[in-house]
Amino acid sequence: MKIIFIEYPKCSTCQKAKKWLEINNIQFEDRHIIEETPTAEELKQWIPLSEKDIKSWFNTSGLKYKALNLKEKLPEMTEEEKIKLLASDGMLIKRPLIVSDDKILVGFKEQEWKEYFNK
């Protein structure tokens, strides 16, 4: 199973998640969320695999989210508009992401990761 770890290296949660993967000997391909922002096509595939609402894909504590006043704007936007917005800037996406063939993990919740990786 190929695992892609999508992160922002300066993010402390991403650093903690990466360390967790390494400690648990989980092989992964690293991808920088700013240099290689997920595309709209990728997001259209991944969001359903995450089994999470598209709103949970937004980095609500991020400066960009707040600067764009997305708390007010998101409820008015279509799903297509939300996907285009996420694809436009990696800093808007909650991180880290684990991308595999059958599941997408959004954010680092250690218990959820343990269950997924059977650790």
Steps between C-alpha positions, in 0.01 A plus 500: 500500500644834394467778758539867415561731795398854408642755739616852563847440654482799736170379648554349847210257455652381171838454671337295777310288245812439291691390808212263586519344151877456531482349850237254376711405195235611253646566157369811330563741218534858626318784322521870588147647507614841369741383229256232382157618605233233446315563175124537468492157332691339789273668754188377317630144542639538849219682682253207467775254604557699820136446601507857630300806405686739270489766775734285712762526221547871571780614732267711712779615732713625210572865435385474138164351604445789740628766258255383233217497756412146395298429813239735354546413132517117501131439580405695186743318268432196285707185545670573166599849618636358828710244312640768267584716802679215680696418182603865463709512819647217707490716813120477495509120531500332840818302540664260507329266254556129460403386153470130423304292252202447726500777760598862560586620850458875560694652788695302758289312751729233639221255591352522150843443347568202731171341398566557131855368508407220746763601752 
